[in-house]
Amino acid sequence: MSDSTSERPEAVPAPPTPAGPPTAPPTPVPPTPGARRPGNRIRVIAAAVAVLLVGGGVAYRALAGDGDPMDHVEVSGGKLVVDDSDSYDDSDDEYCDDTDIYSFNDCDADDDTEPESTYEFVYEITNEGDEPANYSVLVNAFDEDGDYVGQTYIGAEHLAAGKTDADKSEFTSYGTFEDKHEVSDIASVKVAYVERMALAN
């Protein structure tokens, strides 16, 4: 017998055994019919906003391409018109009566009511664009020195392309005038502002 011990190879630890079968990658779940993915919703909203912005820009360019709306409006022919048909002028007036006890309707009574006066002018609004439109127009009045007196409004609705709306308008004594001016102070009128709007439909 010999004292030498047989050489044994060193023990190598065995690899750990998995606790279960190998894990497979998750299987994608098909979307539920009618359900929206969050990413798609954001894309749809962004696309809608882009369409609105582009559409608004196209509408603005279409209207801007029709020229300056101030060139679509003309005013002329202004004159002061005095209506004194309601004043007492003589004894033939049907309202005068000397036989009753009242004095306010005597035939020789002075009427303190001033005759109604207006400043009339003619306007023309011509749609020089390619589509129907509505017009809102402000007209300023001036005295003989060129000082501002007051303002009035005229307009046209659903005016077809190439068509003209012509009519009379007026400043009345019921208007609000600058610096104690009156209708009788008006000597001229001028277009101050024009807004041309595309129809909603």
C-alpha positions in Angstrom: 0.0 0.0 0.0 1.1 3.4 -0.6 0.5 6.6 1.4 -0.3 8.6 -1.7 -3.9 9.5 -2.1 -5.5 9.4 -5.4 -5.9 12.7 -7.0 -9.4 13.6 -7.6 -10.5 16.5 -9.7 -11.9 19.4 -7.8 -15.6 19.5 -7.4 -17.3 22.0 -9.7 -20.6 23.3 -8.5 -23.5 22.5 -10.7 -25.2 25.3 -12.5 -28.4 26.4 -10.8 -31.5 24.9 -12.2 -34.2 27.2 -13.4 -37.2 27.4 -11.1 -39.6 27.0 -14.0 -39.8 26.9 -17.8 -38.1 29.7 -19.7 -40.2 32.9 -19.9 -41.4 33.9 -23.4 -41.8 37.5 -24.5 -45.3 38.9 -23.8 -47.8 38.4 -26.6 -49.3 41.7 -27.9 -53.0 42.0 -27.1 -55.0 43.0 -30.1 -56.9 46.3 -29.5 -60.5 46.2 -28.6 -62.7 47.2 -31.5 -63.7 50.9 -31.2 -61.1 51.6 -28.5 -58.6 54.5 -29.2 -55.0 54.4 -28.4 -53.7 57.4 -26.5 -51.1 58.1 -29.1 -53.7 58.1 -31.9 -55.9 60.5 -30.0 -53.1 63.1 -29.7 -52.4 62.7 -33.4 -56.0 63.2 -34.3 -56.3 66.4 -32.2 -53.0 67.8 -33.6 -54.3 67.1 -37.2 -57.6 68.8 -36.4 -55.9 71.9 -35.1 -53.6 72.0 -38.2 -56.6 71.8 -40.5 -58.4 74.6 -38.7 -55.3 76.8 -38.8 -54.7 76.1 -42.5 -58.4 76.6 -43.3 -58.5 79.9 -41.4 -55.5 81.1 -43.3 -57.0 80.2 -46.6 -60.2 82.0 -45.8 -58.3 85.1 -44.7 -56.2 85.1 -47.9 -59.3 84.7 -50.0 -60.8 87.8 -48.5 -57.6 89.7 -48.4 -57.1 88.9 -52.1 -60.3 90.8 -53.0 -58.5 94.2 -52.4 -59.1 96.9 -49.8 -62.7 96.9 -48.7 -62.6 100.7 -48.4 -62.5 100.7 -52.2 -65.8 98.8 -52.3 -67.8 101.8 -50.8 -68.6 105.3 -52.1 -70.6 108.1 -50.5 -71.7 111.3 -52.2 -74.5 113.7 -52.7 -74.8 115.0 -49.2 -77.3 117.8 -48.4 -79.3 119.2 -45.5 -83.0 118.5 -45.7 -85.4 120.6 -43.5 -88.9 119.2 -42.9 -91.2 121.9 -41.5 -94.5 120.3 -42.3 -95.5 119.9 -38.6 -95.1 123.6 -37.7 -98.0 126.0 -37.3 -97.7 128.5 -40.1 -101.2 130.1 -40.4 -104.8 129.9 -39.5 -105.5 127.2 -42.0 -103.8 124.7 -39.8 -106.3 122.0 -38.9 -105.1 121.9 -35.3 -105.6 125.6 -34.4 -108.8 126.5 -32.6 -109.8 129.9 -31.2 -113.2 128.8 -29.9 -112.1 126.7 -26.9 -110.6 127.7 -23.6 -107.1 126.5 -24.4 -104.4 128.9 -25.5 -101.8 126.4 -26.7 -103.8 125.7 -29.9 -104.8 129.2 -30.8 -104.3 130.0 -34.4 -102.0 132.9 -33.7 -99.9 131.0 -31.1 -96.2 130.8 -31.8 -94.9 127.2 -32.2 -91.6 126.8 -30.4 -90.9 123.4 -32.1 -88.0 123.7 -34.5 -88.4 122.0 -37.9 -86.9 118.5 -38.2 -83.7 118.4 -40.2 -81.6 115.6 -41.5 -78.4 115.4 -43.6 -78.9 112.9 -46.4 -76.3 111.3 -48.5 -76.2 108.5 -51.2 -74.0 105.4 -50.8 -72.9 102.5 -53.0 -71.5 99.3 -51.8 -70.1 97.1 -54.5 -68.9 93.6 -53.8 -65.6 93.4 -55.8 -64.7 90.0 -54.4 -65.3 86.5 -55.8 -67.8 85.4 -53.2 -70.9 86.7 -51.4 -70.2 88.9 -48.3 -71.6 91.1 -45.6 -70.5 94.7 -45.3 -70.4 96.9 -42.2 -69.5 100.5 -42.9 -68.9 103.6 -40.6 -69.4 107.0 -42.2 -68.0 110.2 -40.6 -69.5 113.7 -40.9 -67.5 116.9 -41.0 -68.3 120.6 -40.8 -67.2 123.2 -43.3 -63.8 123.6 -41.5 -63.2 119.8 -41.7 -63.8 119.2 -38.0 -65.4 115.9 -37.0 -69.2 116.2 -36.2 -70.5 112.7 -35.8 -70.8 109.1 -37.2 -73.4 106.8 -38.6 -73.6 103.2 -39.8 -74.6 101.6 -43.1 -74.3 98.0 -44.2 -75.2 95.4 -46.8 -76.0 91.7 -46.2 -75.6 88.7 -48.5 -74.3 90.9 -51.3 -73.4 88.7 -54.2 -70.1 89.0 -56.0 -70.1 91.8 -58.5 -73.4 93.3 -57.3 -74.0 96.8 -55.9 -76.3 97.9 -53.1 -77.1 101.6 -53.5 -79.4 103.7 -51.3 -79.8 106.8 -49.2 -78.8 107.2 -45.6 -78.9 110.1 -43.2 -77.7 111.8 -40.1 -80.7 112.8 -37.9 -81.0 115.3 -35.0 -81.3 112.3 -32.7 -77.7 111.4 -33.2 -74.8 112.1 -30.9 -72.6 114.9 -32.2 -69.2 116.1 -31.1 -68.6 119.5 -29.4 -72.2 120.7 -29.4 -72.5 120.3 -33.2 -75.9 119.9 -34.8 -77.1 118.3 -38.0 -77.1 121.7 -39.7 -73.3 121.9 -39.2 -72.6 118.9 -41.4 -71.0 119.9 -44.7 -69.5 116.6 -46.0 -69.3 112.9 -45.3 -66.5 110.3 -45.7 -66.2 106.6 -45.3 -64.2 105.9 -42.1 -64.1 102.1 -41.8 -65.3 99.1 -43.8 -65.4 95.5 -42.7 -66.1 92.8 -45.2 -67.1 89.4 -43.8 -67.5 86.1 -45.6 -70.9 84.5 -45.2 -71.1 81.7 -42.6 -72.7 79.2 -45.0 
